[in-house]
Amino acid sequence: MKSFGEYIRKSRKEKGLPLRKVAAALDIDTSILSKIERNERRATTEMISVLAKSLGKEEKEVEIQYIQSAIISDLGELNYLKDGLKNTLKTL
């Protein structure tokens, strides 16, 4: 599974968007977006809707990628991650 940063970069390049345009839409410096794409910094949840609009994606798709990447990045090494996620889903 690719990271959220890799997903953003791939989507941006497929759309032919320069880094500066997406960064401007997010109201952040290009260096910050570059760090997000290289997984040196994490995107915020507030960025999801702007990224979806900028990249021509459904917000749901972008949010799912964000959640998946965050879970794997933060908890992916845990032995009982699947069981924990199953129990969590039962409570939602």
Secondary structure, 3 states (H helix, E strand, C coil): CCCHHHHHHHHHHHCCCCHHHHHHHHCCCHHHHHHHHCCCCCCCCCHHHHHHHHHCCCHHHHHHHHHHHHHHHHHCCCCCHHHHHHHHHHHC
